[in-house]
Amino acid sequence: MATREGRPVKIGEREFIVPRLRCGTNRRVSEIIEEIDGVDVKSGKRADTQRWFDGHQRAICELLRRNYPDLDVRDIEDLIDTDAVVTTFFAVLAASGAPSGKSSPVSA
């Protein structure tokens, strides 16, 4: 159950309340996105593809964690279809009130 106010986002069959983005969360999500920025998921390399999926799922989990402190990446990965990872990430990011950006919450 969510502990703070926020905006609802449905991930799989479950609805989450996404809290407002805080500076610390923004930094952590930005670091995760920087780690996977430029990963070529079309390279055919399983390691690259998995790193890309894992990074987005970790970022989603980080954005939700303030309202769901016990949430684990494994909880998220079983809810998201592979073709919806990026859409889900941007939906959660937008619901957090993050400024628009190309691939990271805030561009410096």
PyMOL commands that set and color helices and strands:
alter all, ss='L'
color gray80, all
select helices_A, chain A and resi 23-36+41-43+46-64+73-77+82-95
alter helices_A, ss='H'
color red, helices_A
select strands_A, chain A and resi 7-11+14-18
alter strands_A, ss='S'
color yellow, strands_A
deselect
rebuild
show_as cartoon
